[in-house]
């Protein structure tokens, strides 16, 4: 075997190793990017879902507080069922160990208690504003986390 042949074989071997390393790195990077994209997409759906639930809860609660339905009113019963369903959906979206999540839960529970007692809309409205603002702050924090996670997937 000539020196030229040996150099050619070493070159081919090195090229193969570099290509293999590049291939393995691409596989690892694509797997990580795919995972981050999946998490990001799921978190965005969760954010949208929570936003929808809170806004619908506020709307239903406002309607319940605005009108003083007589006992046995079917429309009021449906609104109460819808409100309570939304309350539980909101609570299930929240982390039971996070203080911001628990603040939102506390506001939702307080609004339910006030509307069940027939408290005037002005007092309930103030709590609904606090709930809206707390949820907006919370969703902004989560949105920022999504942005950070999505940029990690690209690097």
C-alpha positions as CSV (number, residue, x, y, z in Angstrom):
1,X,0.0,0.0,0.0
2,X,1.4,3.4,-1.0
3,X,1.5,6.4,1.1
4,X,-1.0,8.1,-1.2
5,X,-3.5,5.2,-0.6
6,X,-2.9,5.4,3.2
7,X,-3.6,9.1,3.2
8,X,-6.7,8.6,1.1
9,X,-8.0,5.9,3.5
10,X,-7.3,8.1,6.5
11,X,-9.1,11.0,4.8
12,X,-12.1,8.9,4.0
13,X,-12.1,7.6,7.6
14,X,-12.0,11.1,9.0
15,X,-14.7,12.3,6.6
16,X,-16.9,9.4,7.7
17,X,-16.3,10.2,11.4
18,X,-17.1,13.9,10.9
19,X,-20.2,13.0,8.9
20,X,-21.3,10.5,11.6
21,X,-20.7,13.1,14.4
22,X,-22.7,15.7,12.4
23,X,-25.5,13.2,11.9
24,X,-25.7,12.3,15.6
25,X,-25.6,15.9,16.6
26,X,-28.5,16.7,14.2
27,X,-30.6,13.8,15.6
28,X,-30.1,15.0,19.2
29,X,-30.8,18.7,18.3
30,X,-33.9,17.7,16.3
31,X,-35.2,15.6,19.2
32,X,-34.7,18.5,21.7
33,X,-36.3,21.0,19.3
34,X,-39.3,18.7,18.8
35,X,-39.7,18.3,22.6
36,X,-39.5,22.1,23.2
37,X,-42.0,22.7,20.4
38,X,-44.4,20.2,21.8
39,X,-44.2,21.7,25.3
40,X,-44.5,25.2,23.9
41,X,-47.6,24.3,21.9
42,X,-49.2,22.6,24.8
43,X,-48.5,25.6,27.1
44,X,-50.0,28.0,24.5
45,X,-53.2,25.8,24.3
46,X,-53.3,25.8,28.1
47,X,-52.9,29.6,28.3
48,X,-55.7,30.1,25.8
49,X,-58.0,27.6,27.6
50,X,-57.4,29.3,31.0
51,X,-58.1,32.8,29.4
52,X,-61.3,31.5,27.9
53,X,-62.5,29.9,31.2
54,X,-61.8,33.0,33.3
55,X,-63.4,35.4,30.8
56,X,-66.5,33.2,30.5
57,X,-66.6,32.8,34.4
58,X,-66.6,36.6,34.7
59,X,-69.3,37.0,32.1
60,X,-71.6,34.4,33.6
61,X,-71.0,35.7,37.1
62,X,-71.8,39.2,36.0
63,X,-75.0,38.0,34.4
64,X,-76.0,36.1,37.6
65,X,-75.3,39.1,39.8
66,X,-77.0,41.6,37.5
67,X,-80.3,39.9,37.4
68,X,-82.0,38.7,40.6
69,X,-83.7,35.6,39.3
70,X,-86.7,34.3,41.2
71,X,-86.3,30.9,42.8
72,X,-86.9,28.1,40.3
73,X,-85.8,30.2,37.3
74,X,-84.4,27.6,34.8
75,X,-82.2,30.2,33.1
76,X,-80.6,31.1,36.4
77,X,-80.1,27.4,37.3
78,X,-78.3,26.9,33.9
79,X,-76.1,29.9,34.6
80,X,-75.3,28.6,38.1
81,X,-74.4,25.2,36.6
82,X,-72.2,26.9,34.0
83,X,-70.6,29.1,36.6
84,X,-69.7,26.2,38.8
85,X,-68.5,24.1,35.9
86,X,-66.2,27.0,34.9
87,X,-65.0,27.5,38.5
88,X,-63.9,23.8,38.6
89,X,-62.3,24.0,35.2
90,X,-60.3,27.1,36.2
91,X,-59.2,25.5,39.5
92,X,-58.1,22.4,37.6
93,X,-55.9,24.5,35.3
94,X,-54.0,25.9,38.3
95,X,-51.0,24.7,40.1
96,X,-52.0,23.8,43.7
97,X,-48.6,24.7,45.0
98,X,-48.0,28.1,43.4
99,X,-49.0,31.3,45.2
100,X,-50.1,33.1,42.1
101,X,-52.3,30.2,41.1
102,X,-53.8,30.1,44.5
103,X,-54.5,33.8,44.5
104,X,-56.6,33.3,41.3
105,X,-58.3,30.3,43.0
106,X,-59.1,32.4,46.1
107,X,-60.6,35.2,44.0
108,X,-62.8,32.7,42.0
109,X,-64.0,31.1,45.3
110,X,-64.7,34.5,46.8
111,X,-66.7,35.6,43.7
112,X,-68.8,32.4,43.9
113,X,-69.5,32.9,47.6
114,X,-70.6,36.5,47.1
115,X,-72.9,35.7,44.2
116,X,-74.4,32.9,46.2
117,X,-75.1,35.4,49.0
118,X,-76.7,37.8,46.5
119,X,-74.2,40.6,47.2
120,X,-74.7,43.6,44.9
121,X,-73.0,43.7,41.6
122,X,-70.7,46.6,42.5
123,X,-68.9,44.5,45.2
124,X,-68.7,41.5,42.9
125,X,-67.6,43.6,40.0
126,X,-64.5,44.8,42.0
127,X,-63.5,41.2,42.7
128,X,-64.1,40.3,39.0
129,X,-61.7,43.1,38.1
130,X,-59.1,41.8,40.5
131,X,-59.6,38.3,39.0
132,X,-59.2,39.6,35.5
133,X,-56.0,41.5,36.4
134,X,-54.5,38.6,38.4
135,X,-55.2,36.3,35.5
136,X,-53.7,38.8,33.0
137,X,-50.5,39.0,35.1
138,X,-50.3,35.3,35.4
139,X,-50.8,34.7,31.7
140,X,-48.1,37.3,30.9
141,X,-45.7,35.4,33.1
142,X,-46.6,32.1,31.4
143,X,-46.3,33.7,28.0
144,X,-42.8,34.9,28.9
145,X,-41.9,31.3,29.9
146,X,-43.1,30.1,26.5
147,X,-40.9,32.6,24.7
148,X,-37.8,31.6,26.8
149,X,-38.5,27.9,26.2
150,X,-39.0,28.4,22.5
151,X,-35.7,30.2,22.1
152,X,-33.9,27.4,24.0
153,X,-35.2,25.0,21.4
154,X,-33.5,27.0,18.6
155,X,-30.1,27.2,20.1
